[in-house]
Amino acid sequence: MNSELRQQIPETPSSDRPIRLVVVDDHHLFRAGVKAELVDHCEIVGEAADPTEAIGVIRQSAPDVVLLDVHLPAGGGVAVLHMLELLADPPAVLALSVSDAADDVVPIIRAGALGYVTKTISTAELISAIERVATRDAYFSPRLAAFVLQAFADPPGRSDEDDDLQSLTPREREVLHHLARGYAYKRIAVKLGISARTVESHVSAVLRKLQLSSRHEVAHWAACRGLIEPPTEA
């Protein structure tokens, strides 16, 4: 696993300077707390609250490590990792979440995160995790080791996902794509040349067929399957 990942990531940061870190989390108070805890150990070069903002900050600041919340709006942390694949020199990513469930751990690791820790982690452990990931080494708590092995031992199954997508009409797939990227109903209506009421009807069908209950779940579902492309417009 590590050898495959190392082939895709740049050189490690120099030991004579602090690790350059970007913090990505949709809760401002949490970001502020993390920065306060890490400011004496890392150079905080940026922060962001959603995938699109994160990619802009990462491109501008060129960090060594991105501390990435798994459950972001508009596609989650997986969406950020998919966008990072387009960068010539992507940073290492340490995923951070309140969850240690396999459904959260496995997709983010398969998408390219080098490590995964939960938000109950101590400051000392978090610093250690960031330092490990900055050297292009993986970092996972022992509790998560089995999930990490699962992520790379078993190829991701696509048959059920293909069946789910096949259940949607072409128009419903278009609506799914725009909904997962965080677009409002009115914006989707304009882009597709249909009424907002029709969009609402399609959204209801998408939620029913995919057995989802909210816009956030749609975004997470699509991002975990690599169905969300990086935005092409501001």
N, C-alpha and C positions, 0 to 999 in steps of 0.2 A: 504493500500500500504506500509506504513512505517514499519508495524509490520512484513510483509512478508520479506522485505529486511533486517531488523535487524537480523532476524534469520540466515542470511547467512554471516554476516560480523563480524569481530573480535572486541575486546574491544577498547574503545576510547583511544586516546593518553593521557598520564598523563598531568595534567595542569601545572606541574613544568618544562616542557621542550617545546621548540618550535615544531610546527607541521612539520613533515618530509614530504617533497613535491618532487614529480617527475613531470617535465614538458614535455609533449609530443606534439610536433608540428613539421611539416615538414619545417617550415621556420626558419632558424637560427637567423635572426635578430629579429623576433618576440619572440623567446625563450629568447634571450638576454635581450630584453626589459622587459619581464615578470619577469625574474630573478632579474633584477635591481630594479624593483618596489617592489618585495616581500622579498628581501634578509634580510631586517631588521625585518621582521615579521614571516618568516618561515625558516626552515633549508632546503635549496635546496640540495637534496641528489642525484639527477641524472636528466638527460634529454635524450630525444630520438626523432628520426625523422620519424620512421615507426613502424608498429606493432611488427615485430620480434625484433627489437632493444629495443622497449619499454618493452617487456616481460623480456628480459635479464636484463635490468636495474632494473626493479621492483623486480625481484627475488633476485638480488644482494643487493639492498639497503633497501628493506622492508619499503617503505614509509607508512605514515598514509593516505595520499591523493595523487591521481594522477590527475593532471590538463590535460585533454585529448582533443585534437583537434578532432572534428568530422570528418573532411575531410582529412584524411591521405591517402597516397598511399597504395596500396596492401591490400585493404579491409576496410579502414577507421577505425574510432574509435570503431565501432561495432565489428570489428575483434579482437581488443585488449580486449574488454569486454568478448568475447567468450573464449579467451585464459585464462583470469583471473579466469574463472570458474574452471579451472584445478588446481589452487593453493590452498593449504590447508588454507592459511591465507591471502585472498585477501584484498587489500586496498580499501578504499572508492574512488569513481570516481566522479569528477566534470567535466562535458562536457563543452567545450568551442568552439564557432563557430561564423562565421560572419553571419550565417543564423538563423532566428527564424521561419522558415517555418515548418509546421507540418510534412512534409516528412523527415525532418532532426531530429526534436525533438522526435517524437514518437518512431522510431526504436532504438535510443540510450537509451531512458528510458526503453523500453521493454527489452533491452539487459542487463540492470542492473545499469546504472548511477544513482547516488543519487541526482544529481543536474544538471542544464543546465543554462549557462549564455552566453550572446553574447559578442563579442570582443569590443563592444562599452561601456562595463561596466567600471565604475570608479575604481581606485585602492582601495579605501575604501570599495566599494561594493564587489569587488573581494575578499578582505581579509575576509570580513564578510561571504561570501559564502563558502570559504575554511574552516573557523572555524566551520560553521554550519555542513558542510559535515563531517568534522573530528569527530564531536560528534555523527555521524551516524544519523543525521537528514537531511531531504531533503531540497533543496534550489532551488527555481525557481522564476523568476520574475513574477509579476502579469500577464503580457502579455502572458506568456507561460502556465498559470494555466489550461486553457481549453484543451490544447494539452496533458498535463500530465493526466488529468482526462480521456481523450479519450484513452490514452495508456493503462489504466488499466480497464476502463469500458467496452471496446469492445474487445473481443478475437481477436487476429490477424487472418485475413482471409487467408486461404491457397489455396482455390479453383483456383483462377486466377494464383497463383504461380505454382500450380501443372500442370495447363494447359500449362503454358509457358515451364516448364521442359519437359513435354510430347512431345512438338513440336520438341525437340532436339533429334538427333540420339544418341546412346550410345557413339560414338566417339566424337561427338560435346560436350557432357557432360564432357568427359574427358578433352577436350581442354578448356572448360569453367572453370573447376576446376583449371587447371594449370595457365591459363591466369589471373584469379582472384587473384591468389597468387603472381602475378608480374613476372612470368617467361617470358623470351624472346622467340620468335618464334623458334630459333635454339635449345634452351634448351628443349622446349616442343617436338620438333621433335625427339631429342635424347631419351627423356624419353618414347615416344610412338612408337619409331621405324619407323617413317614416315619422309617424306621430309619436309623441311621448307615451300616449296610451297604448299604442301598439308595442312599444319597447317594454312597457310594464308587463304586458301580456306575455311577451317572449321571455322576460326575466322569470316570471312565475313558472313557465314551462321548464326553463333551465334548472331552476332550483328543485322542482319536483322530480325531474328525470335523473338528476345527479344526487338526489337525496341530501341536498344542502339546505341551510336555513337562513343564510345571510350573505351579503356582499363580501364580507371578510372571508367567509368559508369558501366562496367562489374563487377569490383571489389566491387563497392558500392552495386550493385544489389545483388550479391552473399552474401556479408557480412550481409546485412539487412535480408536475409532469412536463415541465419545460415548455409550456404553451404560451408564455408571455414573452414577447420580444421587447427589447429595449425601446423606449419612446423615440420617435423620429421627429417630434415637434416639441416646442416649448410649452 
